[in-house]
Amino acid sequence: MSEGNVKLRSFVLANSDMTVEGATAFQKQMAHKDMPTAEMCQGDTLSLYELMRKNGAAKHRSSVDEHVAKPGTPSWGACL
């Protein structure tokens, strides 16, 4: 996932007006770094984790590669 995060971050910074500070804050928010583990391991967050685990690393990498290959403004509606 780290490689995918680096690719997505680079893409966002190159194709939007988001600053490095904004990207860092956004990544922290999306990673739920301040959320207690008991809260993180339920609901939508748990479902997303289980889906990513089921699909595997190769599918995650190919999905990221597919999204960053498209030039233009990042689309926030696409869950990776």
WOSUL-V648192 format. One record per residue. N is the residue number from 1. RES is the residue in three letters. SS is DSSP state (helix for helix, strand for strand, loop for the rest). PHI is phi in whole degrees, 0 to 359 (* if undefined). Layout:
BEGIN
[[N;RES;SS;PHI] [N;RES;SS;PHI]]
END
This chain:
BEGIN
[[1;MET;loop;*] [2;SER;helix;300] [3;GLU;helix;298] [4;GLY;helix;296] [5;ASN;helix;298] [6;VAL;helix;296] [7;LYS;helix;297] [8;LEU;helix;295] [9;ARG;helix;299] [10;SER;helix;299] [11;PHE;helix;297] [12;VAL;helix;298] [13;LEU;helix;295] [14;ALA;helix;281] [15;ASN;helix;240] [16;SER;loop;212] [17;ASP;loop;265] [18;MET;loop;290] [19;THR;loop;274] [20;VAL;helix;301] [21;GLU;helix;296] [22;GLY;helix;296] [23;ALA;helix;296] [24;THR;helix;296] [25;ALA;helix;296] [26;PHE;helix;296] [27;GLN;helix;298] [28;LYS;helix;297] [29;GLN;helix;298] [30;MET;helix;290] [31;ALA;loop;277] [32;HIS;loop;56] [33;LYS;loop;298] [34;ASP;loop;264] [35;MET;loop;273] [36;PRO;loop;300] [37;THR;helix;306] [38;ALA;helix;299] [39;GLU;helix;284] [40;MET;helix;295] [41;CYS;loop;272] [42;GLN;loop;204] [43;GLY;helix;61] [44;ASP;helix;298] [45;THR;helix;296] [46;LEU;helix;295] [47;SER;helix;299] [48;LEU;helix;295] [49;TYR;helix;301] [50;GLU;helix;297] [51;LEU;helix;295] [52;MET;helix;296] [53;ARG;helix;296] [54;LYS;helix;296] [55;ASN;helix;288] [56;GLY;helix;87] [57;ALA;helix;295] [58;ALA;helix;297] [59;LYS;helix;293] [60;HIS;helix;299] [61;ARG;helix;299] [62;SER;helix;292] [63;SER;helix;295] [64;VAL;helix;298] [65;ASP;helix;301] [66;GLU;helix;298] [67;HIS;helix;290] [68;VAL;helix;281] [69;ALA;loop;283] [70;LYS;loop;271] [71;PRO;loop;291] [72;GLY;loop;116] [73;THR;loop;298] [74;PRO;loop;302] [75;SER;loop;256] [76;TRP;loop;280] [77;GLY;loop;281] [78;ALA;loop;271] [79;CYS;loop;279] [80;LEU;loop;258]]
END
